[in-house]
Amino acid sequence: MFVRGKANDGLKQGIETCVKMFRKANYINIVAGTLDPIFYNNEKIKAVLEEKIKAGTKIEIITGPDYNSEVVKKLKKRAFGIKYYTLDEYPPKHFMVTDKYVRMEETHEKGTKERKAIFVYGGEARVISNIAERKFKELKNKAIPLN
C-alpha cells in the first residue's frame, strides 16, 4: 500500500491528509524542520496524535538544527510518549523522505507488516529531506528491502 498527499497544496488539505494517514498508521515518523506552530497547534493534528499516543502507537519526530526551539520544548511537555531525535541521533532504519509529502507504506521487518506514516513539513523540510535521502542511500545496502 502506498499513498501520498501533497502537504503544500494548502494547509487545510495537508492537515486533512495527515490526519487520515496518522489514523491508519501503527507507527508514525514525522520529519520536521521548524515544527511549524501552525501545524502543531492545529486541533485535529493534536487530537489524532493524542489518540495514537493513548493507543500505544510508536511516534518519533526527527527535527533539524532547531531541536531545542521553544516549539519543540512545548510539544515535548504536552505530548508524553513521543520520542525526539535530530537526524544525527536517529537510529539507522529503513526510511525514505520526499520533500513536503506525506508517505505511508507497508514495510516488512522480521516478517511483520508495519504501516509507516512519514510527514515532512516546514521551512527547513527541503534541507532535512536531502540529508535524510543521503542517509537512506548510505543505509540502503544494509536495509531490508520493502518488497
C-alpha positions as CSV (number, residue, x, y, z in Angstrom):
1,M,0.0,0.0,0.0
2,F,1.4,3.4,-0.9
3,V,-0.5,6.7,-0.5
4,R,0.8,10.2,-0.6
5,G,-0.8,13.6,-0.3
6,K,0.9,16.9,-1.0
7,A,1.1,18.9,2.1
8,N,1.8,22.3,0.5
9,D,-1.4,22.2,-1.6
10,G,-2.9,24.5,1.1
11,L,-2.6,23.9,4.8
12,K,-6.2,22.6,5.2
13,Q,-5.7,19.8,2.6
14,G,-2.3,19.0,4.0
15,I,-3.7,18.7,7.6
16,E,-6.7,16.6,6.4
17,T,-4.3,14.2,4.6
18,C,-2.1,13.9,7.6
19,V,-5.0,13.2,9.9
20,K,-6.1,10.4,7.6
21,M,-2.6,8.9,7.3
22,F,-2.0,9.1,11.1
23,R,-5.3,7.4,11.9
24,K,-4.3,4.4,9.6
25,A,-0.7,4.1,10.8
26,N,0.6,1.9,13.6
27,Y,3.9,3.7,13.5
28,I,4.3,7.4,13.0
29,N,7.6,9.0,11.9
30,I,7.5,12.8,11.5
31,V,10.4,14.6,9.9
32,A,10.0,18.3,10.5
33,G,12.2,21.3,10.1
34,T,10.9,24.1,12.3
35,L,8.0,22.1,13.7
36,D,5.7,24.8,12.4
37,P,3.4,26.0,15.2
38,I,0.5,26.5,12.8
39,F,0.6,22.8,12.0
40,Y,1.3,21.5,15.5
41,N,-1.2,23.9,17.1
42,N,-4.0,22.5,14.8
43,E,-6.7,20.9,17.0
44,K,-7.2,18.0,14.6
45,I,-3.5,17.1,14.5
46,K,-3.2,17.4,18.3
47,A,-6.3,15.2,18.7
48,V,-5.1,12.5,16.4
49,L,-1.6,12.4,17.9
50,E,-3.0,12.2,21.4
51,E,-5.4,9.5,20.3
52,K,-2.5,7.5,18.8
53,I,-0.4,8.0,22.0
54,K,-3.2,6.6,24.1
55,A,-3.4,3.6,21.8
56,G,0.3,3.0,22.4
57,T,1.4,3.9,18.8
58,K,5.1,4.5,18.4
59,I,5.6,8.1,17.4
60,E,9.0,9.6,16.5
61,I,9.8,13.1,15.5
62,I,13.1,13.9,13.8
63,T,14.0,17.5,13.9
64,G,16.5,19.8,12.3
65,P,19.0,22.3,13.8
66,D,16.3,24.0,15.9
67,Y,15.9,20.8,18.0
68,N,15.8,22.9,21.2
69,S,13.5,25.5,20.0
70,E,10.6,26.7,22.1
71,V,8.0,24.9,19.9
72,V,9.8,21.6,20.5
73,K,10.0,22.2,24.2
74,K,6.3,23.0,24.5
75,L,5.4,20.0,22.3
76,K,7.6,17.7,24.4
77,K,5.9,18.8,27.6
78,R,2.4,18.3,26.1
79,A,2.8,15.1,24.2
80,F,4.1,12.4,26.5
81,G,5.1,9.3,24.6
82,I,6.7,11.0,21.6
83,K,10.4,10.4,21.1
84,Y,12.6,13.1,19.6
85,Y,15.7,12.8,17.6
86,T,17.9,15.0,15.5
87,L,18.9,13.4,12.2
88,D,22.3,12.7,13.6
89,E,20.8,10.9,16.6
90,Y,18.2,9.0,14.6
91,P,18.8,5.2,14.9
92,P,19.5,3.7,11.5
93,K,16.3,2.4,10.0
94,H,14.9,1.9,6.5
95,F,13.1,5.1,5.8
96,M,12.6,7.4,2.8
97,V,11.6,11.1,2.8
98,T,10.3,13.2,0.0
99,D,10.1,16.9,0.5
100,K,6.7,18.1,1.7
101,Y,5.0,14.8,1.1
102,V,3.1,12.5,3.4
103,R,4.1,8.9,2.7
104,M,2.6,5.8,4.1
105,E,3.9,2.4,3.1
106,E,3.9,-1.1,4.4
107,T,7.4,-2.3,5.4
108,H,8.4,-5.8,6.1
109,E,10.8,-6.1,9.0
110,K,11.4,-9.6,10.5
111,G,8.4,-10.9,8.7
112,T,5.9,-8.4,10.1
113,K,3.9,-5.8,8.3
114,E,4.1,-2.3,9.6
115,R,2.3,0.8,8.3
116,K,4.6,3.8,8.5
117,A,3.4,7.4,8.1
118,I,6.2,9.9,7.3
119,F,5.4,13.6,7.2
120,V,7.7,16.4,6.0
121,Y,6.7,19.9,6.7
122,G,8.1,23.4,7.4
123,G,10.7,25.8,6.0
124,E,13.7,23.5,6.6
125,A,12.0,20.4,5.2
126,R,13.9,20.5,1.9
127,V,17.3,20.6,3.7
128,I,16.2,17.8,6.1
129,S,14.8,15.8,3.2
130,N,18.1,16.0,1.4
131,I,20.0,14.9,4.5
132,A,17.6,12.0,5.0
133,E,17.9,10.9,1.4
134,R,21.7,10.8,1.7
135,K,21.4,8.9,5.0
136,F,18.9,6.5,3.2
137,K,21.4,5.9,0.4
138,E,24.1,5.1,2.9
139,L,21.9,2.6,4.7
140,K,20.3,1.1,1.5
141,N,22.7,-1.8,1.2
142,K,22.2,-2.8,4.9
143,A,18.4,-2.2,4.9
144,I,15.7,-4.8,4.5
145,P,14.0,-4.3,1.1
146,L,10.4,-3.0,1.1
147,N,9.1,-5.7,-1.4
